[in-house]
Amino acid sequence: MKKGLLITFLVLVIVSGCSVLPGLSPSGESIEITDTTGHVVTLNGVPERIAIAGRATIMVQDAVFLFDDAIQKVIALENRKQSAFSFLPVVDQGIYEKEIFEMNAGPEQIAVAQSDLVILKNFMAEKLGEPLEQLSIPVIYLNLETPEVFYQDIVVLGQVFGKPDRADEIINFYQDRVTRVEELVSVVEPDQIPEVLILEYSDNGGEIAFSVPPVSWLQTSMVEISAGSPVWKSLEVSGGWTIVNLERDLTHARSVAREEGLDAQALSNLAQMVQQNPGDGGAKAVNTFLGYALAYGVRTDQLKDIVGELTQRPASVLPQIPRKADVAVIMTKKKVIQDVLTGLGIGLVVIWALL
């Protein structure tokens, strides 16, 4: 009996020395991670069950699956319209065997996955991160919006997976590519740097709009690293993709135009002129209005007064343009007057010739 107990004890000692309890690091010690937002999370060792959720998951998924361990350790993730699911099956053939959250899954749905850690984009902290932590679910945030922060986020993921060497390998890979690009464009003279515009197109609700990214986001850094000058940098854009001011005015203009019964073709021409010059600070506004005024027979000698009126009514880019019917009446009167004057002129010429 004693011999059997001794053998059982030795087996337990050997097993405990060669394996790790789920959720614990090989040393059995907890680890503390500070992410790039300054958020601190304490884990019971390297997490074995990781979930990815929230908006902008495509960036988070891309970064997480740079680590081989993600194939085994990511047990749940969200598939959104913009997600990495177009390539994830290539790197992880069992991706659809994992738990797939529905779009905009709440903390209760995510909690069902029983993950050791949830990884979110940084702007999801208030909406999703804090409620998850109230359920005692650890959360870390990734930013990934500039090269510098991207490298720091990779270091954080190296801690999450317990693979700092892999993190260094990834960082070196990207830094090498960025250095190559910087060397290639270093010969570009300042006066040869092209102006670059990146737009996000939207037609939600049938309304076409163009948005620009915040200056602090990766799109701006990519343009500048490539020796380009981002034209939206002079705009006050922060917090996410933002509809440019002229587009806001144009959306309002369309609404007013429909109410006023304005000609759709002329309005379409106006829209094209505005869209061709986004973010120019209004420098093209006079030309835009002039083309619109000419299309509606507005007297151009009144342009200065009407432009002055526009500056006092910033809510709209439309002046007090007569309705199409009114314009037709005005044009008819002009035609009658022209005909009368022409007739008088001809009559005077005939009389003079007879005399």
Buried (B, 14 or more C-beta within 10 A) or exposed (E): EEEEEEEEEEEEEEEEEEEBEEBBBEEEEEBEBEBBBEBEBEBBBBBBBBBBBBBBBBBBBBBBBBBEBBBEBBBBBBBBEEBBBEEBEEEBEEBEEBBEBEEEBBBEBBBEBEBBBBBBBBBBBEBBBEBBBEEEBBBBBBBBBBBEBBBBBBBBBBBBBBBEEBBBEBBEEBEEEBEEEEEEBEEEEEEEBEEBBBBEEBEEEEEBBBBBBBBBBBBBBBBBEBBBEBBBEEBEBEEEBBBBBBBBBBBBBBEBBEEBEBBEEBBEBBBEBBBEBBBBEBEBBEEBBBBBBEBBBBEEEEBEEBBEEBEEEEEEBBBEBBEBEEBEEBEEEEEEEEEEEEEEEEEEEEEEEEE
